[in-house]
Amino acid sequence: MVGCQQLKGVILAIGCNSEFDLSIQAFDLCRMSQTDQRLAELGIQLPSAPAPAGNYVACMQVGSLLYLSGAICLVDGVMTHTGKIGETRDIAYGQAAARVCALNLLAVAKGHLGDLDRVQRIVQLNGFVNGVPGFADSPAVINGASDTLVEILGERGRHTRAAVAVTGLPKDTTVEIQAVFEVA
């Protein structure tokens, strides 16, 4: 849980106009899960979980493992990052795309679990980078997702990983990431 000073800092960051607003904001923040508190501290709002675009499900839980289908750079029905890395896009652009994918994965998991505090650890990420033939810096691109997940989840966000370049992805997305989470 956050301390009073941290709570006050977060409440002031989201803006309150009166002591009444402050007390309501404090109550709402105290009810948040630790992961939601961390997201608030970082100023991150998860996007709406994207719906599957075909005959598959966004996630499937088998025992304590939650398998997440590939997340692309789609937010509110709009592609945020498209194109090939190494052609018209650079590694920094790819890292930003990977961050969007990571947030989409968390949104799907939260929709399924109800609370991201149920994520015990991220077991594995498989990252696909839309790159020009011969593109060899896929790990640097997928670091955008790995760094985001560790920033939000701490040690629970550390994972095994594959990062590969491919010559095409759905909707010309710059990155696609699938994952396996261990959940309670």
PyMOL commands that set and color helices and strands:
alter all, ss='L'
color gray80, all
select helices_A, chain A and resi 4-14+19-31+34-42+91-113+116-118+138-157+170-172
alter helices_A, ss='H'
color red, helices_A
select strands_A, chain A and resi 59-62+65-71+74-75+78-79+119-130+160-166+175-183
alter strands_A, ss='S'
color yellow, strands_A
deselect
rebuild
show_as cartoon
